[in-house]
Amino acid sequence: MDINGVFKLKMKQLQIYFSFYFSLLFSFLNVRGEIIMYISVYLVIVNIVGFFIMGIDKQKARKGAYRISEDKLWSIAIIGGAIGSTVAMYFFRHKTKHPHFKLGFPLLAFLQLFLLYLWILKL
């Protein structure tokens, strides 16, 4: 498969991940009202930021430029951007050899989704 085919496949995978995530978040808008809307918008934004921060760090790594610290990558993930960071990690093939990222980001993403689910149930 040529580079264009790989890129198109990756973009399709990215669309599937984000469409599932966004549909899950926005499906709660009608159920719980305005507060869920604000939280959903926040989570969408922080996950997009997490995705792009990982991409930027990968680009800087390729160029040998000054890198984004791992603390900042983890900070974005911890404040709600774990899903976007996890998707970006595999999309850009960045930090996939580091066990604390390879295991930590997906576990954190699962934990965030689980906590969101529990919180929504209590509203």
Phi and psi restraints in degrees (value plus and minus 20) as a CYANA .aco file:
   2 ASP   PHI     -98.5   -58.5
   2 ASP   PSI     153.1   193.1
   3 ILE   PHI     -82.3   -42.3
   3 ILE   PSI     -55.5   -15.5
   4 ASN   PHI     -84.9   -44.9
   4 ASN   PSI     -60.9   -20.9
   5 GLY   PHI     -84.9   -44.9
   5 GLY   PSI     -60.8   -20.8
   6 VAL   PHI     -84.6   -44.6
   6 VAL   PSI     -64.0   -24.0
   7 PHE   PHI     -82.0   -42.0
   7 PHE   PSI     -63.9   -23.9
   8 LYS   PHI     -83.5   -43.5
   8 LYS   PSI     -59.6   -19.6
   9 LEU   PHI     -84.1   -44.1
   9 LEU   PSI     -63.7   -23.7
  10 LYS   PHI     -83.8   -43.8
  10 LYS   PSI     -60.3   -20.3
  11 MET   PHI     -85.0   -45.0
  11 MET   PSI     -58.5   -18.5
  12 LYS   PHI     -84.7   -44.7
  12 LYS   PSI     -62.6   -22.6
  13 GLN   PHI     -82.3   -42.3
  13 GLN   PSI     -62.1   -22.1
  14 LEU   PHI     -82.0   -42.0
  14 LEU   PSI     -63.0   -23.0
  15 GLN   PHI     -80.8   -40.8
  15 GLN   PSI     -61.6   -21.6
  16 ILE   PHI     -84.7   -44.7
  16 ILE   PSI     -66.1   -26.1
  17 TYR   PHI     -79.8   -39.8
  17 TYR   PSI     -71.4   -31.4
  18 PHE   PHI     -91.1   -51.1
  18 PHE   PSI     -55.4   -15.4
  19 SER   PHI     -86.0   -46.0
  19 SER   PSI     -58.3   -18.3
  20 PHE   PHI     -84.4   -44.4
  20 PHE   PSI     -67.0   -27.0
  21 TYR   PHI     -82.7   -42.7
  21 TYR   PSI     -67.4   -27.4
  22 PHE   PHI     -87.4   -47.4
  22 PHE   PSI     -58.6   -18.6
  23 SER   PHI     -85.9   -45.9
  23 SER   PSI     -56.1   -16.1
  24 LEU   PHI     -83.5   -43.5
  24 LEU   PSI     -65.4   -25.4
  25 LEU   PHI     -86.0   -46.0
  25 LEU   PSI     -67.3   -27.3
  26 PHE   PHI     -96.9   -56.9
  26 PHE   PSI     -33.3     6.7
  27 SER   PHI     -87.5   -47.5
  27 SER   PSI     -42.1    -2.1
  28 PHE   PHI    -103.6   -63.6
  28 PHE   PSI     -28.1    11.9
  29 LEU   PHI     -79.1   -39.1
  29 LEU   PSI     -66.2   -26.2
  30 ASN   PHI     -93.2   -53.2
  30 ASN   PSI     -43.2    -3.2
  31 VAL   PHI     -99.6   -59.6
  31 VAL   PSI     -65.1   -25.1
  32 ARG   PHI    -137.5   -97.5
  32 ARG   PSI     -17.9    22.1
  33 GLY   PHI      66.4   106.4
  33 GLY   PSI    -174.5  -134.5
  34 GLU   PHI     -85.8   -45.8
  34 GLU   PSI     -58.4   -18.4
  35 ILE   PHI     -81.7   -41.7
  35 ILE   PSI     -58.2   -18.2
  36 ILE   PHI     -86.5   -46.5
  36 ILE   PSI     -55.7   -15.7
  37 MET   PHI     -80.3   -40.3
  37 MET   PSI     -66.4   -26.4
  38 TYR   PHI     -84.4   -44.4
  38 TYR   PSI     -62.1   -22.1
  39 ILE   PHI     -85.7   -45.7
  39 ILE   PSI     -60.5   -20.5
  40 SER   PHI     -82.3   -42.3
  40 SER   PSI     -65.1   -25.1
  41 VAL   PHI     -82.7   -42.7
  41 VAL   PSI     -63.3   -23.3
  42 TYR   PHI     -79.0   -39.0
  42 TYR   PSI     -67.9   -27.9
  43 LEU   PHI     -85.4   -45.4
  43 LEU   PSI     -57.8   -17.8
  44 VAL   PHI     -82.5   -42.5
  44 VAL   PSI     -66.6   -26.6
  45 ILE   PHI     -84.3   -44.3
  45 ILE   PSI     -67.2   -27.2
  46 VAL   PHI     -87.8   -47.8
  46 VAL   PSI     -50.5   -10.5
  47 ASN   PHI     -94.1   -54.1
  47 ASN   PSI     -56.0   -16.0
  48 ILE   PHI     -85.1   -45.1
  48 ILE   PSI     -62.4   -22.4
  49 VAL   PHI     -81.3   -41.3
  49 VAL   PSI     -65.1   -25.1
  50 GLY   PHI     -79.5   -39.5
  50 GLY   PSI     -61.1   -21.1
  51 PHE   PHI     -82.5   -42.5
  51 PHE   PSI     -69.0   -29.0
  52 PHE   PHI     -91.2   -51.2
  52 PHE   PSI     -52.9   -12.9
  53 ILE   PHI     -83.3   -43.3
  53 ILE   PSI     -62.2   -22.2
  54 MET   PHI     -83.7   -43.7
  54 MET   PSI     -61.6   -21.6
  55 GLY   PHI     -83.7   -43.7
  55 GLY   PSI     -62.1   -22.1
  56 ILE   PHI     -84.3   -44.3
  56 ILE   PSI     -61.7   -21.7
  57 ASP   PHI     -84.1   -44.1
  57 ASP   PSI     -58.7   -18.7
  58 LYS   PHI     -83.3   -43.3
  58 LYS   PSI     -62.4   -22.4
  59 GLN   PHI     -82.1   -42.1
  59 GLN   PSI     -63.2   -23.2
  60 LYS   PHI     -85.6   -45.6
  60 LYS   PSI     -55.6   -15.6
  61 ALA   PHI     -84.8   -44.8
  61 ALA   PSI     -59.9   -19.9
  62 ARG   PHI     -84.7   -44.7
  62 ARG   PSI     -56.0   -16.0
  63 LYS   PHI    -105.9   -65.9
  63 LYS   PSI     -29.7    10.3
  64 GLY   PHI      54.3    94.3
  64 GLY   PSI       1.6    41.6
  65 ALA   PHI    -105.9   -65.9
  65 ALA   PSI     155.8   195.8
  66 TYR   PHI     -79.3   -39.3
  66 TYR   PSI     111.2   151.2
  67 ARG   PHI    -119.4   -79.4
  67 ARG   PSI     141.5   181.5
  68 ILE   PHI     -99.8   -59.8
  68 ILE   PSI     112.2   152.2
  69 SER   PHI     -87.9   -47.9
  69 SER   PSI     131.9   171.9
  70 GLU   PHI     -83.0   -43.0
  70 GLU   PSI     -51.3   -11.3
  71 ASP   PHI     -80.7   -40.7
  71 ASP   PSI     -60.3   -20.3
  72 LYS   PHI     -89.1   -49.1
  72 LYS   PSI     -59.2   -19.2
  73 LEU   PHI     -81.6   -41.6
  73 LEU   PSI     -64.7   -24.7
  74 TRP   PHI     -87.3   -47.3
  74 TRP   PSI     -56.6   -16.6
  75 SER   PHI     -80.7   -40.7
  75 SER   PSI     -65.2   -25.2
  76 ILE   PHI     -81.0   -41.0
  76 ILE   PSI     -63.4   -23.4
  77 ALA   PHI     -84.1   -44.1
  77 ALA   PSI     -61.9   -21.9
  78 ILE   PHI     -88.3   -48.3
  78 ILE   PSI     -55.4   -15.4
  79 ILE   PHI    -100.9   -60.9
  79 ILE   PSI     -10.1    29.9
  80 GLY   PHI     105.8   145.8
  80 GLY   PSI     -23.0    17.0
  81 GLY   PHI    -118.9   -78.9
  81 GLY   PSI       3.9    43.9
  82 ALA   PHI     -86.2   -46.2
  82 ALA   PSI     -55.8   -15.8
  83 ILE   PHI     -88.1   -48.1
  83 ILE   PSI     -68.3   -28.3
  84 GLY   PHI     -82.2   -42.2
  84 GLY   PSI     -58.7   -18.7
  85 SER   PHI     -88.5   -48.5
  85 SER   PSI     -58.5   -18.5
  86 THR   PHI     -86.3   -46.3
  86 THR   PSI     -65.9   -25.9
  87 VAL   PHI     -80.9   -40.9
  87 VAL   PSI     -62.9   -22.9
  88 ALA   PHI     -86.0   -46.0
  88 ALA   PSI     -56.3   -16.3
  89 MET   PHI     -78.3   -38.3
  89 MET   PSI     -63.9   -23.9
  90 TYR   PHI    -101.9   -61.9
  90 TYR   PSI     -52.5   -12.5
  91 PHE   PHI     -84.8   -44.8
  91 PHE   PSI     -66.2   -26.2
  92 PHE   PHI    -111.6   -71.6
  92 PHE   PSI     -23.9    16.1
  93 ARG   PHI      32.8    72.8
  93 ARG   PSI      33.1    73.1
  94 HIS   PHI    -141.2  -101.2
  94 HIS   PSI     107.9   147.9
  95 LYS   PHI      49.5    89.5
  95 LYS   PSI      -2.7    37.3
  96 THR   PHI     -97.8   -57.8
  96 THR   PSI     -31.9     8.1
  97 LYS   PHI    -113.8   -73.8
  97 LYS   PSI     -25.0    15.0
  98 HIS   PHI    -114.3   -74.3
  98 HIS   PSI      94.1   134.1
  99 PRO   PHI     -78.4   -38.4
  99 PRO   PSI     -56.5   -16.5
 100 HIS   PHI     -87.9   -47.9
 100 HIS   PSI     -43.8    -3.8
 101 PHE   PHI    -107.0   -67.0
 101 PHE   PSI     -66.7   -26.7
 102 LYS   PHI     -80.4   -40.4
 102 LYS   PSI     -57.0   -17.0
 103 LEU   PHI    -116.2   -76.2
 103 LEU   PSI     -57.5   -17.5
 104 GLY   PHI     -88.4   -48.4
 104 GLY   PSI     -65.6   -25.6
 105 PHE   PHI     -83.1   -43.1
 105 PHE   PSI     -68.8   -28.8
 106 PRO   PHI     -83.4   -43.4
 106 PRO   PSI     -58.4   -18.4
 107 LEU   PHI     -84.4   -44.4
 107 LEU   PSI     -61.4   -21.4
 108 LEU   PHI     -85.0   -45.0
 108 LEU   PSI     -59.4   -19.4
 109 ALA   PHI     -82.5   -42.5
 109 ALA   PSI     -64.8   -24.8
 110 PHE   PHI     -81.7   -41.7
 110 PHE   PSI     -64.8   -24.8
 111 LEU   PHI     -80.9   -40.9
 111 LEU   PSI     -63.1   -23.1
 112 GLN   PHI     -84.0   -44.0
 112 GLN   PSI     -62.7   -22.7
 113 LEU   PHI     -85.0   -45.0
 113 LEU   PSI     -60.5   -20.5
 114 PHE   PHI     -84.5   -44.5
 114 PHE   PSI     -65.4   -25.4
 115 LEU   PHI     -84.2   -44.2
 115 LEU   PSI     -59.0   -19.0
 116 LEU   PHI     -81.9   -41.9
 116 LEU   PSI     -63.9   -23.9
 117 TYR   PHI     -80.7   -40.7
 117 TYR   PSI     -66.8   -26.8
 118 LEU   PHI     -83.5   -43.5
 118 LEU   PSI     -60.2   -20.2
 119 TRP   PHI     -85.0   -45.0
 119 TRP   PSI     -61.5   -21.5
 120 ILE   PHI     -85.6   -45.6
 120 ILE   PSI     -57.1   -17.1
 121 LEU   PHI     -82.6   -42.6
 121 LEU   PSI     -52.1   -12.1
 122 LYS   PHI    -100.9   -60.9
 122 LYS   PSI     -36.3     3.7
